[in-house]
Amino acid sequence: MQQFEVFGTRLPGQRDDWLFIGGSALVILIFGALLFWDFNRKNFGGGGEVIGTITFKHRTAQRKFASQVIWDDLDTETPLYNRDAIRTAESSEAVVTLKNGTKIQLDESTMIVLNISDKSADIDFAYGSVQAKQDQKAGQEVAALNIKTQDNKVISIQNSDVKLSRNEGEDLSLTVQRGQANVQTSDGKTQKVEKDQKATIAAEIQVRKVVLRPTAPDDGARSFITENQKAFAFAWEKPTEALTFEIASDRSFSRIITRVTTAGPGTSVALGDGSYFWRLAAQDKTGKIDYSDFRRFTVIRNAPAVLLSPVSGAQFDYVTDDPLVNFTWSRSETAQGYALEIAENPGFASARRIETSTTSISQKLPAGNYFARIVTTSSEAGNLPGAATAFTVVRRQKTQAPLAVRPAGDRIARVILEKEGLAFSWSVDRDVRSTTLEISPNASFDQIAFKGTADTNFLTVKQGFREGKYYWRLQGIDRKGNATDFSNVSSFTVAEMEKVALRGPANGADMDPVQARLEGVGLLWEGPDLSQFRVVVSPNQNLDPAVVNQMTSARAYSARNLAPGRYYWKVLLVSQNGSVLTESEIRSFSILDLLQPPRLLEPPRGQTVDMTDKNELYFKWDPVRGAEGYDFTLFRSYPDGRRTAILNLKTQRADFMLRDLGILDVGGFTWSVSAYGRNQVSEPAASDFTITLRIDVGKPEIVTPGVQYTE
């Protein structure tokens, strides 16, 4: 009678493997919880009371707790704590709303640190551009807001709106849009800045009245579009003379999108998704260009969330209990929340609506035809429904049979089957309580070589099968005790131990250094299916020490971070406990050095070449290992340092004979050669020489005829 072991169920006389499975599940649960905490720690307080919230975020905004050095990405509705540092990336923005109602808008590439108390709110302004808006409610006193700069200046406001910005290389700029602000310098002096005044804050504070006044859209305004582009109106107080309207994609106005000169009070511009900055410019009486304060305007493409599952046309079968349907969808950047709507008609009349802040939810549904969609909810962008997905829930009279998954035509070594076992897996209906596995040497199953039961969807069998092909199938038992039909029939083959055969790279192959650096060296081999391999790579033929010693269940491995040089490698077939069952031959490969510049030989550097009696000029250089060819260039050199290329060619030889002497002349020349190979070109090597011609070539000989005639 054959001996066998089964994992995944409990049979008479079998050791209790549930202790191992239970321990493994506990470890997975603990580490899964730690991983979840790590991914979501940004949602837990940095310590202390919540002082505000991220009420809007476009693209990338990050927060760093005072007690850590890691920056976490922020989402809308993220709570903020005292001493939090907030920053935005390029083309991004965020709005911080404090508990007292003060709104602090961070433009792109901006950073602040929050320092809030009961009596005042302090903000450390590091760089970028911020707006602070305070709205005083009836019967409520707005706390003072102090904005501290890096050069120890303090801008204090109360029930006012201000804008503070500093471009790289420029002085700090303060504009009061409502109320007033007091600027206190490090020496204790204070300067008041009133509404519609702009202050340039440097060693001295210069205050001037704002002459050019944009009116719409408001500074920091946002518009949400569903189309690719939309025309937007920009307006300002009617000027006495023509002015210039500028809109750019950056705060420094180095990337101008539109520039219009007009005497009117406004203009219209078609814009797509993006962040924009606009301002007005006009000449004063002295001819100097005066600019208005810039305003930021953001256009956001409001794309609806996409329902990822269930997919359109999906069917959920069940026999006893209503199935639990899992709904997941993509995240929308503008969303403050989501609403899942489920209806029995495409018009969503009488739809079931479940609101959530996550991107997944599960619902039990009885038999029927359904339509589902996700509605993105936002106080700014409004509610935007996504596309509807149709699916069906079907109640069947009989539980569906299991579906055999693996092994599927795999070839397994007999010794591995006996020592390690073979894992069988399948998919099963949620109503199936247990599954019986049958293995037979023939497809009719009139002989059963193995039979076992599991209440999971896997079973590992250790048994000494003879060599040959085997077939396996499954039958489930549902919660009512009824047997399902048999599953599809799958197969596997038991064979004698196969040696591991190396397939690539070829023994002694030269590997391209650039490809090896970017993609690694691809090692390929053949071996038994469903096996464990160990890949060993070493610069020494005895494979000690190893620079790669890696376990894998695949039959390929990419060896990365290998320096140029020769390497030896082999692959071992190992058991689960690490013992070697068999191993491959040892092969070698070489990673070539990066191509070196050629060493130029002829003509020697600085040589004067006399071309009087020559009809050709010979160039020669040392061959470069790994080069596929050479790029040769000849330059004419001039006394003022200029060089002009007069010849360029590619050759696979390490020399070149120039016979077209018509391109030459007396004077200086420079020649350079660079080697090229697969995906790389070396640095060029250059040398110079001079061409000369002898003037003294002997006296001319006059030849006259023997008879001369005269008139």
KOLLO-132313 format. One record per residue (C-alpha): x, y, z; residue number from 0. Coordinates in steps of 0.02 Angstrom, whole numbers. Layout:
<rs>
     px     py     pz  nr
      X      Y      Z NUM
...
</rs>
This chain:
<rs>
     px     py     pz  nr
      0      0      0   0
     70    170    -49   1
    110    297     86   2
     54    476     64   3
     34    640    158   4
    -99    771    129   5
    -93    955    179   6
   -249   1063    176   7
   -366    940    264   8
   -359    822    412   9
   -360    636    374  10
   -350    489    495  11
   -172    460    554  12
   -111    625    483  13
    -12    748    588  14
   -100    909    634  15
    -38   1040    508  16
   -168   1166    562  17
    -48   1227    696  18
     71   1279    557  19
    -68   1355    452  20
   -140   1447    602  21
     30   1514    652  22
     63   1571    474  23
   -107   1657    467  24
    -69   1747    631  25
     99   1808    565  26
     17   1868    404  27
   -118   1957    505  28
      9   2045    617  29
    121   2102    476  30
    -29   2150    370  31
    -91   2261    512  32
     82   2340    528  33
     88   2370    341  34
    -86   2448    345  35
    -32   2561    488  36
    124   2612    394  37
     27   2656    237  38
   -104   2752    335  39
     -2   2830    474  40
    -23   2999    391  41
   -206   2992    442  42
   -163   2974    624  43
   -117   3124    727  44
     57   3189    741  45
     15   3221    924  46
   -101   3344   1007  47
   -262   3428    954  48
   -318   3444    774  49
   -293   3627    724  50
   -356   3624    546  51
   -394   3524    390  52
   -339   3511    209  53
   -502   3569    129  54
   -436   3566    -50  55
   -289   3486   -136  56
   -239   3487   -319  57
   -103   3367   -375  58
     38   3348   -247  59
     31   3415    -69  60
    133   3339     72  61
    143   3350    261  62
    286   3313    382  63
    254   3292    567  64
    372   3386    682  65
    431   3220    754  66
    479   3137    589  67
    583   3168    432  68
    471   3078    306  69
    351   3178    197  70
    178   3099    174  71
     59   3137     31  72
   -100   3226     86  73
   -280   3201     33  74
   -428   3317     46  75
   -505   3315    222  76
   -339   3263    303  77
   -328   3331    483  78
   -179   3440    528  79
    -85   3458    692  80
     24   3588    774  81
    201   3604    704  82
    152   3514    544  83
    254   3568    392  84
    151   3580    232  85
    224   3594     56  86
    160   3589   -122  87
    247   3529   -279  88
    260   3617   -447  89
     90   3648   -531  90
      4   3601   -367  91
    -93   3692   -233  92
   -180   3662    -68  93
   -298   3752     50  94
   -277   3739    239  95
   -431   3789    340  96
   -396   3821    524  97
   -525   3789    659  98
   -559   3976    676  99
   -607   3986    492 100
   -445   4063    427 101
   -402   3996    254 102
   -221   3983    199 103
   -196   3944     16 104
    -28   3876    -38 105
     19   3904   -219 106
    139   3790   -311 107
    314   3759   -241 108
    268   3832    -71 109
    307   3778    107 110
    241   3835    277 111
    248   3771    457 112
     94   3786    569 113
    114   3850    747 114
    -59   3878    821 115
   -112   3929    997 116
   -275   3984   1078 117
   -234   4170   1063 118
   -144   4178    896 119
   -101   4081    742 120
     80   4086    686 121
    139   4026    517 122
    321   4007    470 123
    334   4053    286 124
    481   3964    203 125
    460   3998     17 126
    334   4013   -124 127
    169   4108   -119 128
     27   4103      9 129
   -139   4191     31 130
   -219   4212    201 131
   -405   4250    212 132
   -497   4285    373 133
   -686   4294    379 134
   -759   4368    538 135
   -925   4291    586 136
  -1054   4388    685 137
  -1012   4391    870 138
   -846   4301    843 139
   -675   4381    859 140
   -548   4322    733 141
   -381   4278    811 142
   -227   4370    750 143
   -125   4285    615 144
     64   4310    615 145
    163   4258    462 146
    347   4243    502 147
    477   4248    363 148
    648   4166    361 149
    733   4336    383 150
    641   4367    548 151
    505   4484    483 152
    327   4464    546 153
    169   4509    449 154
     22   4524    569 155
   -159   4529    511 156
   -329   4520    594 157
   -490   4505    495 158
   -394   4541    334 159
   -345   4457    171 160
   -164   4464    113 161
    -50   4384    -14 162
    133   4349     19 163
    254   4287   -115 164
    438   4274   -151 165
    510   4216   -318 166
    688   4152   -322 167
    810   4297   -323 168
    674   4425   -283 169
    622   4520   -127 170
    472   4472    -24 171
    309   4547    -91 172
    154   4583     16 173
    -15   4637    -56 174
   -163   4681     55 175
   -326   4635    -31 176
   -440   4675    118 177
   -411   4755    287 178
   -234   4797    335 179
    -68   4717    385 180
     73   4769    500 181
    251   4723    449 182
    373   4712    592 183
    559   4703    553 184
    694   4618    656 185
    745   4786    734 186
    568   4813    803 187
    508   4942    674 188
    330   4925    610 189
    257   4975    442 190
     70   4976    408 191
      8   4917    237 192
   -172   4964    192 193
   -299   4890     71 194
   -246   4901   -112 195
    -66   4933    -62 196
     86   4827   -106 197
    243   4817      0 198
    414   4760    -56 199
    500   4694     99 200
    689   4697     94 201
    817   4788    202 202
    692   4930    192 203
    504   4917    167 204
    435   5008     16 205
    247   5033      7 206
    155   5091   -147 207
    -26   5099   -202 208
    -86   4967   -324 209
   -134   5056   -486 210
   -178   4909   -598 211
   -319   4812   -516 212
   -379   4643   -582 213
   -558   4605   -533 214
   -605   4433   -598 215
   -577   4291   -577 216
   -531   4306   -393 217
   -354   4268   -340 218
   -342   4081   -309 219
   -505   4046   -401 220
   -535   3872   -470 221
   -645   3813   -612 222
   -693   3634   -647 223
   -721   3575   -826 224
   -772   3411   -904 225
   -715   3458  -1079 226
   -535   3476  -1141 227
   -541   3667  -1152 228
   -655   3809  -1106 229
   -653   3998  -1133 230
   -633   4101   -973 231
   -661   4288   -951 232
   -530   4397   -865 233
   -578   4572   -807 234
   -498   4724   -725 235
   -541   4903   -683 236
   -557   5001   -846 237
   -389   5084   -882 238
   -363   5262   -942 239
   -240   5199  -1072 240
   -201   5034  -1158 241
   -123   4900  -1049 242
    -53   4726  -1076 243
   -134   4568  -1010 244
    -15   4420   -980 245
    -54   4242   -930 246
     82   4114   -895 247
    102   3938   -829 248
    228   3989   -695 249
    235   4118   -557 250
    391   4202   -628 251
    306   4228   -798 252
    449   4147   -892 253
    325   4036   -987 254
    200   4157  -1062 255
     45   4077  -1139 256
    -46   4232  -1199 257
     -2   4417  -1206 258
   -136   4540  -1263 259
   -128   4731  -1272 260
   -299   4813  -1255 261
   -385   4971  -1197 262
   -537   4873  -1139 263
   -583   4810   -965 264
   -559   4626  -1003 265
   -522   4484  -1122 266
   -561   4300  -1146 267
   -439   4153  -1156 268
   -471   3968  -1193 269
   -384   3859  -1062 270
   -369   3675  -1023 271
   -322   3582   -865 272
   -180   3670   -774 273
   -124   3808   -656 274
   -109   3984   -726 275
    -44   4152   -668 276
   -104   4317   -741 277
    -62   4500   -719 278
    -76   4672   -801 279
     64   4783   -863 280
     67   4966   -914 281
    194   5105   -938 282
    194   5249   -815 283
    234   5429   -862 284
    421   5399   -848 285
    412   5251   -969 286
    440   5123   -832 287
    337   4962   -842 288
    219   4943   -694 289
    148   4771   -655 290
     -6   4727   -556 291
      1   4593   -423 292
    -13   4423   -507 293
   -165   4314   -479 294
   -176   4125   -486 295
   -314   4037   -581 296
   -330   3848   -585 297
   -426   3746   -713 298
   -459   3568   -656 299
   -527   3432   -768 300
   -661   3352   -662 301
   -650   3170   -717 302
   -777   3053   -637 303
   -721   2902   -537 304
   -716   2742   -640 305
   -798   2585   -573 306
   -666   2448   -583 307
   -767   2302   -517 308
   -884   2223   -550 309
   -841   2231   -735 310
   -979   2260   -860 311
  -1077   2100   -893 312
  -1014   2012   -735 313
  -1122   1873   -663 314
  -1129   1820   -481 315
  -1201   1647   -449 316
  -1265   1578   -284 317
  -1372   1437   -217 318
  -1414   1477    -36 319
  -1362   1648     32 320
  -1364   1811    -64 321
  -1187   1843   -129 322
  -1076   1984    -67 323
  -1033   2093   -218 324
   -873   2194   -201 325
   -872   2367   -282 326
   -706   2456   -311 327
   -670   2614   -408 328
   -530   2734   -453 329
   -489   2883   -343 330
   -542   3056   -400 331
   -428   3200   -355 332
   -571   3322   -333 333
   -678   3206   -226 334
   -719   3241    -45 335
   -822   3083    -44 336
   -908   2954   -153 337
  -1082   2884   -169 338
  -1115   2710   -238 339
  -1283   2701   -326 340
  -1361   2532   -366 341
  -1522   2521   -464 342
  -1624   2395   -563 343
  -1644   2515   -710 344
  -1521   2616   -815 345
  -1605   2779   -764 346
  -1563   2745   -581 347
  -1740   2777   -522 348
  -1762   2724   -340 349
  -1576   2687   -329 350
  -1496   2623   -171 351
  -1364   2753   -120 352
  -1218   2716     -3 353
  -1101   2861     39 354
   -919   2828     86 355
   -749   2912     90 356
   -658   2754     32 357
   -641   2680   -143 358
   -719   2511   -107 359
   -874   2440    -26 360
   -967   2273    -22 361
  -1153   2243    -33 362
  -1262   2086    -22 363
  -1381   2078   -168 364
  -1522   1955   -210 365
  -1551   1885   -384 366
  -1585   2016   -517 367
  -1515   2129   -652 368
  -1421   2281   -585 369
  -1340   2443   -638 370
  -1207   2528   -532 371
  -1113   2693   -541 372
  -1002   2802   -432 373
  -1049   2983   -397 374
   -902   3093   -349 375
   -954   3221   -218 376
   -865   3386   -187 377
   -917   3551   -109 378
   -818   3643   -244 379
   -832   3533   -398 380
  -1010   3474   -364 381
  -1077   3299   -389 382
  -1018   3207   -545 383
  -1091   3034   -587 384
   -980   2910   -678 385
  -1025   2786   -813 386
  -1147   2647   -766 387
  -1098   2463   -761 388
  -1224   2322   -786 389
  -1208   2155   -695 390
  -1318   2010   -646 391
  -1347   1907   -488 392
  -1413   1734   -529 393
  -1483   1604   -411 394
  -1448   1426   -468 395
  -1528   1263   -416 396
  -1362   1172   -399 397
  -1194   1229   -335 398
  -1066   1255   -471 399
   -927   1126   -486 400
   -750   1176   -434 401
   -627   1231   -568 402
   -458   1144   -574 403
   -313   1269   -586 404
   -142   1189   -551 405
    -52   1082   -597 406
   -103   1098   -779 407
      7    990   -890 408
    159   1017   -778 409
    305    896   -772 410
    357    850   -595 411
    509    749   -541 412
    464    592   -444 413
    587    628   -305 414
    513    801   -280 415
    338    729   -274 416
    393    605   -140 417
    498    725    -35 418
    416    894    -62 419
    242    853   -120 420
    139    928   -260 421
     19   1073   -225 422
   -152   1060   -308 423
   -258   1218   -315 424
   -430   1262   -381 425
   -564   1395   -378 426
   -725   1354   -290 427
   -900   1425   -268 428
   -933   1516   -105 429
  -1069   1387    -62 430
   -947   1240    -67 431
   -903   1179    107 432
   -772   1048     62 433
   -689    978    -94 434
   -631    802   -138 435
   -478    778   -249 436
   -458    620   -354 437
   -299    570   -449 438
   -299    430   -577 439
   -175    357   -703 440
   -312    364   -837 441
   -439    491   -894 442
   -587    375   -856 443
   -544    373   -670 444
   -581    186   -657 445
   -422    174   -552 446
   -395    297   -410 447
   -213    325   -361 448
   -256    455   -230 449
   -412    528   -148 450
   -417    664    -16 451
   -532    801     50 452
   -499    982     96 453
   -607   1125    161 454
   -489   1249     77 455
   -452   1277   -108 456
   -283   1190   -104 457
   -209   1021    -59 458
    -26    967    -53 459
      1    782    -88 460
    160    685    -47 461
    155    515   -129 462
    267    397   -225 463
    188    390   -398 464
    262    288   -538 465
    324    378   -692 466
    188    424   -816 467
     43    539   -847 468
    -92    566   -715 469
   -263    649   -717 470
   -352    740   -577 471
   -526    808   -543 472
   -629    882   -402 473
   -803    867   -327 474
   -876    988   -202 475
  -1000    968    -59 476
  -1110   1121    -29 477
  -1179   1185    135 478
  -1334   1078    119 479
  -1229    921     97 480
  -1265    903    -89 481
  -1125    850   -207 482
  -1081    958   -356 483
  -1039    891   -528 484
   -859    841   -558 485
   -742    979   -611 486
   -645    990   -772 487
   -506    861   -787 488
   -326    920   -781 489
   -163    823   -790 490
     20    815   -739 491
    167    702   -780 492
    282    612   -658 493
    459    589   -728 494
    631    541   -668 495
    740    680   -603 496
    783    802   -741 497
    948    892   -742 498
    946   1080   -744 499
    999   1133   -920 500
   1069   1309   -945 501
    999   1399  -1098 502
   1073   1572  -1098 503
   1184   1665  -1111 504
   1298   1554  -1215 505
   1454   1493  -1127 506
   1590   1627  -1136 507
   1472   1759  -1206 508
   1519   1944  -1199 509
   1380   2051  -1125 510
   1349   2233  -1171 511
   1395   2340  -1018 512
   1257   2470  -1044 513
   1121   2338  -1057 514
   1194   2244   -908 515
   1189   2404   -805 516
   1011   2453   -855 517
    925   2283   -870 518
   1044   2158   -789 519
   1109   1997   -865 520
    965   1880   -908 521
   1002   1700   -853 522
    889   1564   -927 523
    878   1378   -892 524
    764   1227   -906 525
    711   1116   -762 526
    561   1026   -685 527
    398   1119   -666 528
    338   1178   -495 529
    515   1173   -426 530
    629   1282   -323 531
    797   1339   -395 532
    949   1426   -325 533
   1051   1537   -442 534
   1235   1561   -401 535
   1348   1689   -488 536
   1529   1721   -442 537
   1685   1802   -515 538
   1779   1642   -472 539
   1765   1474   -560 540
   1737   1382   -394 541
   1588   1500   -366 542
   1657   1561   -200 543
   1621   1693   -147 544
   1454   1717   -235 545
   1394   1889   -287 546
   1222   1814   -325 547
   1145   1675   -220 548
    959   1688   -252 549
    810   1570   -232 550
    674   1575   -365 551
    531   1467   -429 552
    549   1540   -604 553
    666   1475   -738 554
    742   1644   -771 555
    835   1772   -667 556
    906   1945   -701 557
   1076   1970   -618 558
   1094   2156   -583 559
   1230   2273   -520 560
   1372   2170   -591 561
   1533   2263   -627 562
   1629   2232   -789 563
   1727   2069   -784 564
   1712   1880   -807 565
   1580   1783   -707 566
   1538   1600   -680 567
   1363   1535   -643 568
   1258   1381   -614 569
   1081   1337   -558 570
   1037   1210   -424 571
    873   1118   -401 572
    838   1120   -213 573
    708   1051    -94 574
    602   1154     22 575
    728   1129    163 576
    869   1191     51 577
    955   1025     11 578
   1023   1008   -166 579
    933    881   -276 580
   1031    912   -436 581
   1128   1052   -519 582
   1179   1117   -689 583
   1348   1133   -771 584
   1452   1289   -738 585
   1454   1421   -875 586
   1538   1589   -892 587
   1499   1758   -967 588
   1592   1923   -972 589
   1526   2099   -949 590
   1632   2209  -1060 591
   1710   2369   -998 592
   1632   2529  -1060 593
   1713   2573  -1224 594
   1877   2664  -1199 595
   1938   2802  -1315 596
   2057   2733  -1449 597
   2244   2767  -1433 598
   2294   2866  -1588 599
   2458   2808  -1666 600
   2488   2877  -1841 601
   2523   3017  -1877 602
   2600   3048  -1704 603
   2538   3194  -1601 604
   2621   3359  -1652 605
   2712   3285  -1802 606
   2747   3389  -1958 607
   2703   3284  -2111 608
   2793   3326  -2274 609
   2670   3287  -2415 610
   2785   3343  -2558 611
   2813   3171  -2633 612
   2659   3083  -2560 613
   2491   3044  -2639 614
   2409   2972  -2482 615
   2402   3003  -2292 616
   2393   2857  -2170 617
   2296   2861  -2005 618
   2307   2720  -1876 619
   2245   2686  -1698 620
   2240   2542  -1575 621
   2084   2430  -1586 622
   1962   2448  -1439 623
   1896   2288  -1359 624
   1709   2272  -1384 625
   1700   2404  -1521 626
   1595   2369  -1675 627
   1666   2516  -1772 628
   1746   2687  -1764 629
   1692   2864  -1804 630
   1834   2960  -1888 631
   1833   3150  -1910 632
   1968   3262  -1986 633
   1969   3449  -1946 634
   2061   3596  -2024 635
   2136   3700  -1882 636
   2165   3889  -1890 637
   2280   4001  -1788 638
   2133   4089  -1705 639
   2076   3925  -1628 640
   1935   3887  -1750 641
   1912   3712  -1820 642
   1814   3657  -1973 643
   1768   3475  -2007 644
   1824   3426  -2183 645
   1796   3237  -2174 646
   1688   3120  -2070 647
   1667   2933  -2096 648
   1631   2770  -2006 649
   1743   2618  -2023 650
   1760   2446  -1945 651
   1949   2448  -1967 652
   2075   2523  -1847 653
   2159   2623  -1985 654
   2116   2732  -2133 655
   2209   2784  -2292 656
   2164   2958  -2355 657
   2191   2970  -2544 658
   2085   3122  -2583 659
   2223   3248  -2551 660
   2122   3387  -2629 661
   2041   3421  -2460 662
   2211   3455  -2381 663
   2317   3611  -2378 664
   2474   3673  -2293 665
   2441   3707  -2109 666
   2372   3630  -1950 667
   2249   3484  -1937 668
   2162   3390  -1796 669
   2091   3214  -1809 670
   1980   3122  -1686 671
   1918   2943  -1671 672
   1781   2875  -1557 673
   1735   2691  -1539 674
   1556   2633  -1544 675
   1472   2470  -1495 676
   1303   2408  -1437 677
   1210   2555  -1360 678
   1368   2652  -1320 679
   1497   2771  -1393 680
   1666   2807  -1315 681
   1737   2978  -1282 682
   1831   3039  -1436 683
   2022   3035  -1439 684
   2101   3181  -1531 685
   2274   3222  -1600 686
   2348   3359  -1707 687
   2478   3370  -1843 688
   2544   3494  -1973 689
   2561   3475  -2161 690
   2705   3556  -2254 691
   2772   3558  -2434 692
   2956   3582  -2482 693
   2988   3739  -2584 694
   3166   3690  -2645 695
   3132   3551  -2769 696
   3277   3592  -2893 697
   3301   3721  -3035 698
   3176   3713  -3178 699
   3243   3637  -3342 700
   3200   3729  -3503 701
   3179   3617  -3654 702
   3184   3700  -3827 703
   3169   3625  -4003 704
   3326   3606  -4109 705
   3262   3730  -4241 706
   3191   3899  -4194 707
   3095   4014  -4309 708
   3088   4203  -4307 709
   2992   4332  -4407 710
</rs>
